[in-house]
Each structure stands twice: as C-alpha cells, then as structure tokens.
Amino acid sequence: FSVLSGNLVPEFLKQLNEQLPNEELHLYATPVMLEETIALDPSILSPAHQISGFAGWYADAPNSENQIFCTEIRDFSGRMANSISALGWDTSKIIASLLNLAEGNPGRLSAIQETAVPEIQGAKGSLILDKDTHHFRGDAFRFHYTVQTGVELQEQITAIESESTWREMITQEITGITSGWRNTYLCS
C-alpha cells in the first residue's frame, strides 16, 4: 500500500526497484500516485512489480464531456489534462448547473431543493448529488499497471452502481475523536 504523491513517487519506485528488483510485489496506490506512476518512464518500475488502484478520472475515459474537456485543456493551455484540472472542470459544471437552477441569481442558491439538482455530466462521468450529505458521487475506475502491459482499465463503477456502497459508508457510526469528515477518497 502506498500513499505517496508528487516528487516522492519516482524516488519511492526507484528505491523499491533497487532494493527488491525481482520480488513480485503488488502495490495498491492512491489515485494521485497511480496517475503519477503511469506518467513516469516505465524503466523506473521493475517488471516484477504491479500497481493497482482506483481513480475518479482518466484521460481516455470515453464519455463525451471528458473528450471535450481534454481537448479544451490542450487547446487553451498547451498542456495535457490531469485529475486536478478535471476536478476544476467538474466544479465549474456543478456551479453552472446550480446557477442555472437559480436563474442566474446567486442569492437564490439557498432556495434550491436538493431533489431539483440534475445528474451532471462532467469530465469524471456522471455526478449525482446525494440529498442527505450534499456530496456528489461520481464514477470510479479500477486500473492495473505493469511495465509489460502498461495501463489496463479493469473495471468501471458508475455513480448509480455505487449507491449501496455509498449508503453503507454514510450510515457507519463514527466513534472517538473525529472531525466528522467523510473522505470519499476519489475526491481528486
């Protein structure tokens, strides 16, 4: 299991490759580490190592909004889209949808009923507002990566399919000292 991201990812994988080059390892990575690993030079990872994990977005997702998003980011900035820019894009889609419901008047936002918020199509797929928690649920993608096969999409779980898991998570009683924050893990 690894929770690394940023500059630590290549260093971690380099040291892992040096220390255990032939050891069959299967790492479970956070969404950010998974995305950053896939972008690295494959020589940094041993052929004996595998990395798997879930992500809330990937560049080749076939939904039309993601294709528009990736093209707009590339054409406007000259950069490739990533999960952080997808988060910003989808946030703007949510805000635009809410302002549309408020008929362009931000002062009317508090009067919007949760049940009136439609399913929103974003770069990450379908975004569904949970009326009980005011969290948006989206699609999730499970990936597997090796040097030999590259990136393989193994499973897509839609926002609708995740409903029962979501209900189970939000009804768990949180005990002890806590902020009450429920990290949805795929929030970025």
C-alpha positions in Angstrom: 0.0 0.0 0.0 1.3 3.4 -0.8 0.0 6.9 -0.2 2.8 8.8 -1.9 2.4 11.5 -4.5 4.4 14.3 -6.1 8.2 14.1 -6.1 8.2 11.2 -3.8 6.7 8.8 -6.3 9.7 8.3 -8.6 12.1 8.2 -5.7 10.0 5.6 -3.9 9.7 3.4 -7.1 13.4 3.8 -7.8 14.4 2.6 -4.4 11.9 -0.2 -4.5 13.3 -1.3 -7.8 16.9 -1.1 -6.4 16.1 -3.0 -3.1 13.7 -5.6 -4.5 14.1 -5.8 -8.2 12.9 -9.4 -8.7 10.5 -9.6 -5.8 6.9 -10.0 -7.1 5.1 -7.0 -5.5 1.6 -5.8 -5.9 1.2 -2.2 -4.7 -2.1 -0.5 -4.1 -1.8 3.1 -4.9 -3.9 6.2 -4.2 -5.5 7.9 -7.2 -2.7 10.6 -7.4 0.1 8.1 -7.1 -1.5 5.9 -9.7 -1.8 8.8 -12.1 1.8 9.9 -11.5 3.2 6.4 -11.8 1.5 5.9 -15.2 3.1 9.1 -16.4 6.6 8.0 -15.4 9.3 6.4 -17.6 8.5 2.6 -17.3 12.2 1.8 -16.6 11.7 3.2 -13.1 9.5 0.2 -12.3 10.7 -3.4 -12.1 8.9 -5.9 -14.4 8.1 -7.9 -11.3 6.1 -5.1 -9.7 2.4 -4.4 -10.2 0.5 -1.3 -9.2 -3.3 -1.2 -8.9 -5.8 1.3 -7.6 -8.9 3.3 -8.2 -9.2 6.7 -9.7 -12.1 9.1 -10.3 -10.8 10.2 -13.7 -8.6 9.2 -16.6 -7.7 10.9 -19.8 -9.0 8.2 -22.1 -12.4 7.9 -20.5 -14.9 7.6 -23.4 -17.6 10.0 -22.1 -18.2 12.9 -24.4 -17.7 15.6 -21.7 -14.3 14.2 -20.9 -13.3 14.3 -24.6 -14.4 17.9 -24.8 -12.6 18.7 -21.5 -9.3 17.1 -22.6 -9.4 18.9 -26.0 -10.2 22.3 -24.4 -7.4 22.0 -21.8 -4.9 21.0 -24.5 -6.0 23.7 -27.0 -6.2 26.5 -24.4 -3.2 25.8 -22.3 -1.0 23.5 -24.4 -0.9 21.1 -21.5 -2.3 17.6 -21.1 -5.4 17.3 -18.9 -4.9 15.7 -15.4 -7.1 14.7 -12.5 -6.7 18.1 -10.8 -7.8 20.0 -13.9 -10.7 17.5 -14.2 -11.7 18.4 -10.7 -11.8 22.1 -11.6 -13.7 21.4 -14.8 -16.3 19.4 -13.0 -16.6 22.0 -10.2 -17.4 24.6 -12.9 -20.1 22.3 -14.3 -21.6 22.0 -10.9 -21.6 25.7 -10.3 -23.0 26.4 -13.8 -25.8 23.9 -13.1 -26.7 25.4 -9.8 -26.6 29.0 -11.2 -28.9 27.8 -14.0 -31.4 26.4 -11.4 -31.1 29.8 -9.5 -31.9 31.5 -12.8 -28.6 33.3 -12.7 -29.2 34.9 -9.3 -26.6 33.7 -6.7 -28.9 35.0 -4.0 -31.4 32.3 -4.9 -28.9 29.4 -4.5 -30.1 28.6 -0.9 -33.6 28.1 -2.1 -32.7 25.3 -4.5 -34.1 21.9 -3.4 -31.6 19.0 -3.5 -34.1 17.0 -5.5 -34.0 19.6 -8.2 -30.3 19.2 -8.9 -30.0 17.1 -12.0 -27.4 14.5 -12.8 -24.5 16.4 -14.2 -22.2 15.1 -16.9 -18.6 16.1 -16.2 -15.1 15.0 -17.2 -15.3 12.4 -14.5 -18.5 11.0 -15.8 -21.9 11.2 -14.1 -22.1 13.4 -11.0 -25.0 12.7 -8.7 -25.8 14.9 -5.7 -26.7 12.9 -2.5 -29.5 14.8 -0.9 -28.7 13.5 2.6 -25.0 14.5 2.7 -24.7 17.1 -0.1 -21.8 15.2 -1.5 -21.5 14.5 -5.2 -20.9 10.9 -6.2 -19.1 10.1 -9.5 -17.8 7.2 -11.5 -14.8 5.2 -10.3 -12.2 3.3 -12.4 -10.0 0.5 -11.2 -6.7 0.2 -13.0 -3.8 -2.2 -13.1 -0.3 -1.2 -14.3 2.8 -3.2 -15.2 5.8 -2.5 -17.3 4.8 -5.3 -19.7 1.1 -4.5 -20.2 1.0 -0.8 -19.4 -2.3 0.6 -18.1 -5.3 -1.7 -18.1 -8.7 -0.5 -17.1 -10.2 -3.4 -15.2 -13.5 -2.0 -14.0 -15.7 1.0 -14.1 -18.2 1.6 -11.3 -20.8 4.2 -12.2 -22.2 6.7 -9.7 -25.5 4.8 -9.9 -23.8 1.4 -9.2 -22.1 2.8 -6.2 -25.3 3.8 -4.4 -25.4 0.8 -2.0 -21.7 1.2 -1.0 -22.2 4.9 -0.6 -25.2 4.3 1.7 -23.2 1.8 3.8 -20.4 4.4 4.2 -22.5 7.3 5.2 -24.5 5.3 7.7 -21.4 4.0 9.6 -21.2 5.4 13.0 -18.1 7.4 13.5 -16.7 7.0 17.1 -13.9 8.6 19.0 -12.3 11.9 18.4 -13.2 13.0 14.9 -13.9 16.0 12.7 -16.8 14.1 11.2 -15.2 14.5 7.8 -16.1 11.6 5.4 -13.3 11.4 2.9 -14.7 10.0 -0.3 -11.1 9.1 -1.4 -11.8 9.7 -5.1 -12.4 13.4 -4.5 -9.5 14.4 -6.7 
